[in-house]
Amino acid sequence: MDNHTGFSGPLDDWIAYLEPALRRFEGTTHIVCNHLAEIDGDAAVAETYGTAVHWGQPEEEPRRNFTTGFRYIDHMTRREGRWAIQERWAAREWTQSNVGRKLEKWGVGPVGTRDAEDPLPKLRARLGFGAA
């Protein structure tokens, strides 16, 4: 189960909800920070702090260009020696608009993209990672 702003439901429904929602953005990045886990046998409670940055068009739209602080609160279980998230709450702590703050890249260098031209898939292909 996943509980986010605007959504609560099972994982498959979350993925179906998230895919078109992410297309509204040119990019997002999530920086995951402090993590605390309390373990009791095969159950655990975890808290993870993070910051998420979102950007997109139009640049003047605050719901396309914002930064938010959040906490993931997770109920985790261990089954057959493997830990997995049973239920997650993504608690939004704060949000700020980034409208008017974006700077264009200056200088020559690698640029991240959401396609095969991104440096990661290019490196993976060059090294033969993921080849059948």
C-alpha positions as CSV (number, residue, x, y, z in Angstrom):
1,M,0.0,0.0,0.0
2,D,1.2,3.5,-0.8
3,N,-0.2,6.7,0.7
4,H,1.0,9.9,-1.1
5,T,-0.5,13.3,-1.7
6,G,-3.5,12.7,-3.9
7,F,-3.3,8.9,-3.8
8,S,-3.8,6.0,-1.5
9,G,-3.9,2.4,-2.7
10,P,-2.1,-0.7,-3.7
11,L,1.3,-0.7,-5.5
12,D,0.0,-1.6,-9.0
13,D,-2.6,1.3,-8.8
14,W,0.2,3.6,-7.6
15,I,2.3,2.8,-10.6
16,A,-0.6,3.4,-12.9
17,Y,-1.3,6.7,-11.2
18,L,2.3,7.8,-11.2
19,E,3.3,7.1,-14.8
20,P,1.1,9.8,-16.4
21,A,1.6,12.1,-13.5
22,L,5.4,12.1,-14.1
23,R,4.9,13.0,-17.7
24,R,3.8,16.4,-16.6
25,F,7.4,17.1,-15.6
26,E,10.5,17.5,-17.6
27,G,12.4,16.0,-14.7
28,T,12.3,15.2,-11.0
29,T,15.0,14.2,-8.5
30,H,14.6,12.8,-5.0
31,I,17.4,13.2,-2.5
32,V,17.0,10.6,0.2
33,C,18.7,11.6,3.5
34,N,18.5,10.5,7.1
35,H,17.1,7.0,7.7
36,L,16.0,5.3,11.0
37,A,14.7,1.8,11.2
38,E,13.4,0.0,14.3
39,I,13.4,-3.7,13.9
40,D,11.4,-6.3,15.9
41,G,11.8,-9.8,14.5
42,D,10.3,-9.9,11.0
43,A,8.7,-6.4,11.3
44,A,10.2,-2.9,11.1
45,V,9.2,0.7,11.2
46,A,11.4,3.0,9.1
47,E,11.5,6.8,8.7
48,T,13.4,8.4,5.9
49,Y,13.8,12.1,5.3
50,G,14.0,13.5,1.8
51,T,13.8,16.4,-0.6
52,A,12.2,16.3,-4.0
53,V,12.7,18.8,-6.8
54,H,10.3,19.0,-9.8
55,W,10.6,21.0,-13.0
56,G,8.6,21.4,-16.1
57,Q,6.6,23.6,-18.5
58,P,5.3,26.1,-18.3
59,E,8.1,27.5,-16.2
60,E,5.6,29.9,-14.5
61,E,3.5,27.1,-13.2
62,P,4.2,26.5,-9.4
63,R,2.7,22.9,-9.6
64,R,5.3,22.1,-12.2
65,N,8.3,23.8,-10.6
66,F,8.6,23.2,-6.9
67,T,10.7,21.6,-4.2
68,T,9.2,19.7,-1.3
69,G,10.5,18.2,1.9
70,F,9.0,14.9,2.9
71,R,9.3,11.8,5.2
72,Y,8.7,8.3,4.1
73,I,7.2,6.3,7.0
74,D,7.3,2.6,6.2
75,H,5.9,-0.5,7.7
76,M,8.4,-3.2,6.5
77,T,8.3,-7.0,6.8
78,R,10.8,-9.7,6.2
79,R,9.7,-12.8,4.3
80,E,12.0,-15.6,3.2
81,G,15.0,-13.5,4.3
82,R,14.0,-10.5,2.2
83,W,12.8,-7.1,3.5
84,A,10.1,-5.3,1.7
85,I,7.8,-2.3,2.3
86,Q,4.4,-3.4,3.3
87,E,2.9,0.1,3.5
88,R,4.3,3.6,3.0
89,W,3.1,7.0,4.0
90,A,4.8,9.9,2.1
91,A,4.2,12.7,4.6
92,R,4.8,16.1,2.9
93,E,6.5,18.5,5.4
94,W,6.8,21.6,3.3
95,T,6.7,22.8,-0.3
96,Q,8.1,25.9,-2.0
97,S,7.7,27.3,-5.5
98,N,10.7,27.4,-7.7
99,V,9.0,29.7,-10.3
100,G,11.5,32.2,-11.5
101,R,14.5,30.4,-10.0
102,K,15.7,28.1,-12.7
103,L,19.0,28.9,-14.3
104,E,20.0,27.7,-17.7
105,K,23.1,25.5,-17.9
106,W,26.3,27.3,-18.7
107,G,29.4,25.6,-20.1
108,V,30.0,22.4,-21.9
109,G,29.4,19.1,-20.2
110,P,27.1,16.1,-19.8
111,V,23.4,16.7,-19.7
112,G,20.8,14.3,-18.2
113,T,17.9,13.3,-20.4
114,R,15.0,10.8,-20.1
115,D,16.0,8.8,-23.2
116,A,18.8,6.7,-24.7
117,E,21.0,9.9,-25.0
118,D,21.4,10.1,-21.2
119,P,25.0,9.2,-20.1
120,L,23.8,6.2,-18.0
121,P,22.2,4.1,-20.8
122,K,25.0,5.1,-23.1
123,L,27.7,3.8,-20.7
124,R,25.7,0.7,-20.0
125,A,25.4,0.0,-23.8
126,R,29.1,0.7,-24.3
127,L,30.0,-1.8,-21.5
128,G,27.4,-4.4,-22.6
129,F,25.4,-4.2,-19.4
130,G,21.9,-5.7,-19.8
131,A,22.8,-7.4,-23.0
132,A,21.0,-10.7,-23.5
